[in-house]
Amino acid sequence: MNLRELNHIFIPRSLERVEAWTTTPSGRFLYAVTTPLHSLTREGQAVAVAALITAAAGIDVHFSHLYLVFCGLAGLLLAALLTRRMGRAQALDVRVHHPPRVGAGQAMTFTIVVRNRGPRALFALHVHGPFLPWDGTWEEPPPRIPVLEPGAEWRGTRRARFLCRGDRYIGRFFAASVRPLGLMYGNRVFSEPVRLRVVPALVPVDGPTPPPAPASFEARGHAPLAGESFELLGVRPYRPGDRIRDLHARSWARLGEPMVREYRAAQQRRVRVALHPSARKPRREAIDAAASLTASLIDWATRREAQVELVVPAAPPVRTVVGTGEGTFERALDLLATVEAGEAAADADARIGVDAGHVGALYVVFCDFGPAQTALLGGLARHGVRLTALLVSDDARTRAAATAAGVRALSARAVAEGVALS
């Protein structure tokens, strides 16, 4: 049981829908009624809680004099509420910049820019971030701006960490000036909504360089325009049907007869990495660790100049090629960020094993092991490809069954420490 998630059981998961509801007439009315509560500073919240406690204690006839304390605390809150509209920050801009994605468990840095476009200085500004979901925590207190002169710009940062993969609607940052008595803020100026994606964290992976893929084409007299990568094999005499542009002028001049260039398929390293999402009892820790291992295998292979194909036989199935081009690895991370444990496609072995003869190495990552995974391994064995199967599970019985079937079994903690491939 995740106690942190259980602590947020009464908090709506979709903050975006809650924010959209506040634009309805009933939402605007409720927001206006509860504005004094939203405007309390930390000190004001402490005074309000103390007032409630003394009010409850004053009901006892033996402590009836506590109503004087309650009246004093309530008077402070009322005075702060009456002075809340003094010196409203009208011309204030709040902008937030951040990377589009962050690894699970890694720090995300939000850059906050506050600009005073008004004719007078603003004092005692506090900059607050939104209320984070259950897996997010702020690493530092909200920044404070003592003075912001007219036309001046303040720039600061806040860092947060998120533990689980997925898309996040964080909400809005806001800046507000503390009113007299320090118990309430003035009007709050909000930024644009902040959205980001938490992708799987990369773990250390070490192992031998993947072998080159088998050559899929014989030597041919011309290089293709796209698709397979070819290298120059040499020159040979001209044959009827060869293209004129493949003629090699210097060899022709030296030998006295037409010569053309001949190409052959280059020895590329091709690796296929598959994440099998099927699980009888889905556990977030297992699927998150399996996604991290899958992303780390892709990163390890691409660093060794291999072309990697990611396959996720889910519903709908996912297939993408990760090469050396800019943004291809990030696209794979985005796909792995949204994969959830569930039923795999019925033709999972066909999707993973298609054209397996052109692949130098195949890695399959499981988050559970049972009859479906055993059948998948049997189907892949018929393709004759070099297969490495890995299981990520915290269940000892599941790991024992996988080990007996020749699958390397790892716990989620072991994956976080690093994986050495044989």
C-alpha positions as CSV (number, residue, x, y, z in Angstrom):
1,M,0.0,0.0,0.0
2,N,1.4,3.4,-1.0
3,L,0.7,5.7,2.0
4,R,1.6,8.8,0.1
5,E,-1.0,8.1,-2.5
6,L,-3.5,7.1,0.1
7,N,-3.0,10.5,1.8
8,H,-4.3,12.2,-1.4
9,I,-7.4,10.0,-1.7
10,F,-9.8,12.9,-1.3
11,I,-7.9,15.2,-3.7
12,P,-9.1,15.1,-7.3
13,R,-6.6,13.5,-9.7
14,S,-7.5,15.8,-12.6
15,L,-6.6,19.3,-11.4
16,E,-7.3,20.5,-15.0
17,R,-10.9,19.6,-14.7
18,V,-11.2,21.3,-11.3
19,E,-9.7,24.4,-12.7
20,A,-12.1,24.3,-15.6
21,W,-15.0,23.9,-13.1
22,T,-13.9,27.2,-11.4
23,T,-14.9,29.1,-14.6
24,T,-18.5,28.0,-14.3
25,P,-21.0,30.2,-12.4
26,S,-21.2,27.9,-9.4
27,G,-17.4,27.6,-9.4
28,R,-16.9,31.3,-9.5
29,F,-19.3,31.8,-6.6
30,L,-17.6,29.2,-4.4
31,Y,-14.2,30.6,-5.2
32,A,-15.3,34.1,-4.2
33,V,-16.7,32.8,-0.9
34,T,-13.5,30.9,-0.1
35,T,-11.1,33.7,-1.3
36,P,-10.2,34.7,2.3
37,L,-9.1,31.2,3.0
38,H,-7.0,31.0,-0.1
39,S,-5.4,34.3,0.7
40,L,-4.0,33.3,4.1
41,T,-0.3,33.2,4.5
42,R,1.4,30.5,6.6
43,E,1.2,32.8,9.6
44,G,-2.4,33.5,8.9
45,Q,-3.2,29.8,8.6
46,A,-1.6,29.3,12.0
47,V,-3.7,32.1,13.6
48,A,-6.9,30.7,12.0
49,V,-6.2,27.2,13.4
50,A,-5.4,28.7,16.8
51,A,-8.7,30.6,16.7
52,L,-10.7,27.4,15.9
53,I,-9.0,25.5,18.7
54,T,-9.7,28.3,21.3
55,A,-13.3,28.6,20.1
56,A,-13.8,24.9,20.6
57,A,-12.1,25.0,24.0
58,G,-14.2,28.0,25.1
59,I,-17.3,25.9,25.0
60,D,-16.2,24.2,28.3
61,V,-17.6,26.2,31.2
62,H,-14.4,25.7,33.1
63,F,-12.5,27.6,30.4
64,S,-15.1,30.2,29.4
65,H,-12.5,33.0,29.6
66,L,-10.9,31.6,26.5
67,Y,-13.4,33.5,24.4
68,L,-11.2,36.5,25.0
69,V,-8.4,34.8,23.2
70,F,-10.7,33.8,20.4
71,C,-11.9,37.3,20.0
72,G,-8.4,38.6,19.8
73,L,-7.4,36.1,17.2
74,A,-10.6,36.6,15.2
75,G,-10.0,40.4,15.4
76,L,-6.5,40.0,13.9
77,L,-8.0,38.0,11.0
78,L,-10.7,40.5,10.4
79,A,-8.3,43.4,10.4
80,A,-6.1,41.6,7.9
81,L,-9.1,40.9,5.7
82,L,-10.1,44.6,5.7
83,T,-6.6,45.7,4.8
84,R,-6.2,43.1,2.1
85,R,-7.2,45.4,-0.8
86,M,-4.7,48.0,0.2
87,G,-2.0,48.5,-2.5
88,R,-3.2,45.8,-5.0
89,A,-0.5,44.6,-7.4
90,Q,-2.3,45.5,-10.7
91,A,0.6,45.4,-13.2
92,L,2.4,42.3,-12.4
93,D,3.5,39.5,-14.8
94,V,4.4,36.0,-13.8
95,R,6.0,33.6,-16.3
96,V,7.4,30.1,-15.7
97,H,9.9,28.3,-18.0
98,H,10.8,24.6,-17.6
99,P,12.0,21.7,-19.7
100,P,9.2,19.6,-21.4
101,R,10.2,16.4,-19.6
102,V,12.1,15.1,-16.6
103,G,13.2,11.7,-15.4
104,A,11.3,10.0,-12.6
105,G,13.1,10.8,-9.3
106,Q,15.2,13.6,-10.8
107,A,15.0,17.3,-10.0
108,M,12.9,19.5,-12.3
109,T,14.0,23.2,-12.2
110,F,11.3,25.8,-12.8
111,T,12.5,29.2,-13.8
112,I,10.2,31.9,-12.5
113,V,10.2,35.4,-14.0
114,V,8.2,38.2,-12.2
115,R,8.1,41.6,-13.8
116,N,6.6,44.8,-12.3
117,R,5.0,46.9,-15.1
118,G,3.4,49.3,-12.7
119,P,4.4,52.9,-11.8
120,R,5.3,52.1,-8.2
121,A,7.4,49.7,-6.3
122,L,6.0,46.5,-4.8
123,F,7.1,45.2,-1.5
124,A,7.1,41.8,0.3
125,L,6.2,39.6,-2.7
126,H,5.9,35.9,-2.2
127,V,6.1,33.5,-5.1
128,H,4.3,30.2,-4.6
129,G,4.1,27.0,-6.7
130,P,1.0,24.9,-7.2
131,F,-0.1,22.1,-4.9
132,L,1.7,19.0,-6.3
133,P,0.3,15.6,-6.8
134,W,1.1,12.8,-4.4
135,D,4.3,11.8,-6.0
136,G,5.7,15.3,-6.2
137,T,7.6,17.3,-3.6
138,W,9.1,20.8,-3.5
139,E,12.8,20.8,-2.5
140,E,13.0,24.3,-1.2
141,P,10.7,26.9,0.3
142,P,8.9,29.5,-1.8
143,P,11.1,32.5,-2.8
144,R,10.5,35.9,-1.4
145,I,11.1,39.3,-3.1
146,P,11.7,42.1,-0.6
147,V,11.3,45.0,-3.2
148,L,10.5,45.0,-6.9
149,E,11.1,48.4,-8.4
150,P,8.9,49.8,-11.3
151,G,10.0,48.1,-14.6
152,A,12.3,45.7,-12.8
153,E,12.4,42.0,-13.4
154,W,13.1,39.3,-10.8
155,R,14.2,35.8,-11.8
156,G,14.4,32.8,-9.5
157,T,14.1,29.0,-9.5
158,R,12.3,26.3,-7.7
159,R,13.0,22.6,-7.9
160,A,10.6,19.7,-7.6
161,R,10.8,15.9,-7.9
162,F,8.3,13.4,-9.2
163,L,8.5,9.7,-8.5
164,C,6.2,8.2,-11.1
165,R,6.0,8.3,-14.9
166,G,3.2,10.0,-16.8
167,D,1.8,13.3,-17.9
168,R,1.4,16.0,-15.3
169,Y,-0.8,19.0,-15.1
170,I,0.9,20.9,-12.3
171,G,-1.3,24.0,-12.2
172,R,-0.3,27.7,-11.9
173,F,2.4,29.6,-10.0
174,F,1.3,32.8,-8.4
175,A,2.9,35.9,-6.9
176,A,1.3,38.1,-4.3
177,S,2.2,40.9,-1.9
178,V,1.8,40.3,1.8
179,R,-0.6,42.8,3.4
180,P,-0.3,44.6,6.7
181,L,-0.1,42.3,9.8
182,G,1.4,39.6,7.5
183,L,-1.6,37.3,7.8
184,M,-3.0,37.7,4.2
185,Y,-1.9,38.2,0.7
186,G,-3.3,40.8,-1.6
187,N,-4.6,39.9,-5.0
188,R,-2.7,36.9,-6.5
189,V,-1.3,37.1,-10.0
190,F,-1.2,33.7,-11.7
191,S,1.1,32.3,-14.4
192,E,0.0,30.1,-17.4
193,P,-0.7,26.5,-16.5
194,V,2.3,24.3,-16.3
195,R,2.3,20.9,-18.0
196,L,5.2,18.4,-18.2
197,R,5.9,14.7,-18.8
198,V,7.7,12.5,-16.3
199,V,9.7,9.9,-18.3
200,P,11.5,6.8,-17.1
201,A,14.7,7.4,-15.2
202,L,17.9,6.0,-16.8
203,V,19.9,3.4,-14.9
204,P,23.4,2.2,-15.5
205,V,23.6,-0.6,-18.1
206,D,26.9,-2.2,-19.1
207,G,27.6,-5.1,-21.5
208,P,29.4,-6.1,-24.7
209,T,28.8,-4.2,-27.9
210,P,25.8,-5.5,-29.8
211,P,26.8,-7.7,-32.8
212,P,26.2,-6.4,-36.3
213,A,23.0,-7.4,-38.0
214,P,23.2,-10.0,-40.8
215,A,23.5,-8.6,-44.2
216,S,20.0,-8.5,-45.8
217,F,21.0,-7.8,-49.4
218,E,23.6,-9.1,-51.8
219,A,26.1,-6.8,-53.5
220,R,24.5,-4.7,-56.1
221,G,25.5,-2.2,-58.7
222,H,23.9,0.9,-57.3
223,A,23.2,2.4,-53.9
224,P,19.6,2.9,-52.9
225,L,18.1,6.3,-52.4
226,A,16.7,5.5,-49.0
227,G,16.3,2.6,-46.5
228,E,19.3,0.3,-46.2
229,S,22.8,1.8,-45.6
230,F,25.3,0.7,-48.3
231,E,29.1,1.1,-48.6
232,L,31.3,1.1,-51.7
233,L,32.6,-2.4,-52.4
234,G,34.8,-1.5,-55.5
235,V,34.6,-1.2,-59.2
236,R,33.8,-3.8,-61.9
237,P,33.3,-3.9,-65.7
238,Y,30.2,-2.4,-67.1
239,R,27.2,-4.7,-67.7
240,P,24.1,-4.0,-69.7
241,G,21.5,-2.4,-67.5
242,D,23.9,-0.5,-65.2
243,R,23.1,3.1,-64.6
244,I,25.2,5.7,-66.4
245,R,25.7,7.8,-63.3
246,D,27.4,4.8,-61.6
247,L,30.3,4.9,-64.1
248,H,33.7,5.6,-62.6
249,A,35.5,7.9,-65.0
250,R,39.0,7.5,-63.6
251,S,38.9,3.7,-63.7
252,W,37.5,3.8,-67.2
253,A,40.4,6.1,-68.3
254,R,43.0,4.0,-66.6
255,L,41.8,0.5,-67.8
256,G,40.4,1.6,-71.2
257,E,37.0,0.0,-70.6
258,P,33.8,1.2,-68.9
259,M,33.9,0.6,-65.1
260,V,31.0,1.0,-62.6
261,R,30.9,1.3,-58.8
262,E,29.6,-1.7,-56.9
263,Y,28.0,-1.4,-53.4
264,R,27.2,-3.9,-50.7
265,A,25.1,-3.6,-47.5
266,A,27.0,-2.0,-44.7
267,Q,27.3,-4.0,-41.5
268,Q,25.0,-2.1,-39.1
269,R,24.2,-2.9,-35.6
270,R,20.5,-3.3,-35.2
271,V,18.9,-3.9,-31.8
272,R,15.3,-4.5,-31.0
273,V,14.1,-3.7,-27.4
274,A,10.6,-4.9,-26.4
275,L,8.6,-4.1,-23.3
276,H,5.9,-6.7,-22.6
277,P,3.3,-4.9,-20.4
278,S,1.2,-8.0,-19.5
279,A,0.8,-8.4,-15.7
280,R,-1.7,-10.5,-13.7
281,K,-1.4,-8.2,-10.7
282,P,-0.1,-4.9,-12.0
283,R,2.2,-3.0,-9.6
284,R,3.3,0.5,-10.3
285,E,6.9,-0.2,-9.0
286,A,7.4,-3.1,-11.3
287,I,6.1,-1.4,-14.5
288,D,8.1,1.8,-13.7
289,A,11.3,-0.2,-13.2
290,A,10.7,-2.2,-16.4
291,A,10.1,1.0,-18.3
292,S,13.4,2.5,-16.8
293,L,15.3,-0.7,-17.8
294,T,13.8,-0.5,-21.4
295,A,14.8,3.1,-21.8
296,S,18.3,2.4,-20.4
297,L,18.8,-0.5,-22.9
298,I,17.9,1.9,-25.7
299,D,20.3,4.5,-24.4
300,W,23.0,1.9,-24.0
301,A,22.6,0.6,-27.6
302,T,22.4,4.0,-29.2
303,R,25.6,5.1,-27.5
304,R,27.3,2.1,-29.3
305,E,26.0,3.5,-32.6
306,A,23.3,0.9,-33.0
307,Q,19.9,1.5,-34.6
308,V,17.3,0.6,-32.0
309,E,13.7,-0.4,-32.6
310,L,11.3,-0.1,-29.7
311,V,8.3,-2.4,-29.6
312,V,5.5,-2.4,-27.0
313,P,2.9,-5.0,-27.9
314,A,0.1,-3.2,-26.0
315,A,-3.3,-1.9,-27.1
316,P,-2.7,0.0,-29.2
317,P,0.8,-1.4,-30.1
318,V,3.8,0.9,-30.2
319,R,6.7,0.7,-32.6
320,T,9.3,3.3,-33.2
321,V,12.9,3.5,-34.5
322,V,15.6,5.2,-32.4
323,G,18.6,6.3,-34.3
324,T,21.3,9.0,-34.1
325,G,18.9,11.8,-35.3
326,E,17.9,14.6,-32.9
327,G,14.8,13.9,-30.9
328,T,14.4,10.2,-31.7
329,F,15.5,9.1,-28.2
330,E,13.2,11.7,-26.6
331,R,10.3,10.3,-28.7
332,A,11.0,6.8,-27.3
333,L,11.0,8.2,-23.7
334,D,7.7,9.9,-24.4
335,L,6.2,6.6,-25.5
336,L,7.5,4.7,-22.4
337,A,6.3,7.4,-20.1
338,T,2.6,6.5,-20.8
339,V,2.9,2.7,-20.9
340,E,0.8,1.0,-18.3
341,A,0.6,-2.6,-17.2
342,G,-2.2,-4.5,-18.8
343,E,-3.1,-7.1,-21.4
344,A,-0.6,-7.5,-24.2
345,A,-1.7,-7.9,-27.8
346,A,-2.7,-11.4,-28.9
347,D,0.0,-11.4,-31.6
348,A,2.7,-10.2,-29.3
349,D,5.2,-12.8,-30.5
350,A,4.6,-11.9,-34.1
351,R,5.0,-8.1,-33.4
352,I,8.2,-8.6,-31.5
353,G,9.7,-11.3,-33.8
354,V,8.7,-9.7,-37.2
355,D,11.9,-9.6,-39.4
356,A,13.9,-10.8,-36.5
357,G,16.5,-12.3,-38.9
358,H,17.7,-8.7,-39.7
359,V,18.3,-7.9,-36.0
360,G,21.6,-8.5,-34.3
361,A,20.2,-8.7,-30.8
362,L,16.7,-8.8,-29.2
363,Y,16.0,-7.7,-25.6
364,V,12.6,-8.4,-24.1
365,V,11.7,-6.9,-20.7
366,F,8.8,-8.4,-18.7
367,C,7.1,-7.0,-15.6
368,D,5.5,-10.4,-14.8
369,F,6.1,-14.0,-15.7
370,G,3.4,-16.5,-16.4
371,P,1.8,-18.6,-19.2
372,A,1.6,-15.6,-21.5
373,Q,5.3,-14.8,-21.2
374,T,6.3,-18.5,-21.5
375,A,4.3,-18.8,-24.7
376,L,5.9,-15.6,-26.0
377,L,9.4,-16.9,-25.4
378,G,8.5,-20.2,-27.2
379,G,7.3,-18.2,-30.2
380,L,10.4,-16.0,-30.3
381,A,12.7,-19.0,-30.1
382,R,11.4,-20.2,-33.5
383,H,12.8,-17.1,-35.2
384,G,16.3,-18.0,-34.3
385,V,17.4,-14.6,-33.1
386,R,19.8,-13.9,-30.3
387,L,17.3,-13.3,-27.4
388,T,17.9,-11.8,-24.0
389,A,14.9,-11.9,-21.7
390,L,14.8,-9.9,-18.4
391,L,12.1,-9.8,-15.7
392,V,11.5,-7.0,-13.3
393,S,9.5,-8.1,-10.3
394,D,9.6,-7.8,-6.5
395,D,7.8,-11.2,-6.0
396,A,10.3,-13.9,-5.1
397,R,8.1,-16.7,-6.5
398,T,7.8,-15.0,-9.9
399,R,11.5,-14.4,-10.1
400,A,12.2,-18.1,-9.3
401,A,9.8,-19.3,-12.0
402,A,11.4,-16.9,-14.5
403,T,14.9,-18.0,-13.6
404,A,13.9,-21.7,-14.1
405,A,12.8,-20.7,-17.6
406,G,16.1,-19.1,-18.5
407,V,15.0,-15.5,-17.9
408,R,17.2,-13.2,-15.9
409,A,15.1,-11.9,-13.0
410,L,15.8,-8.6,-11.2
411,S,14.0,-6.7,-8.4
412,A,13.1,-3.1,-8.9
413,R,15.9,-2.1,-6.4
414,A,18.4,-4.1,-8.4
415,V,17.4,-2.3,-11.6
416,A,18.0,1.1,-9.9
417,E,21.5,0.0,-9.0
418,G,22.4,-0.9,-12.5
419,V,22.3,-3.9,-14.9
420,A,25.3,-5.8,-16.4
421,L,24.5,-7.7,-19.6
422,S,26.3,-10.9,-20.4
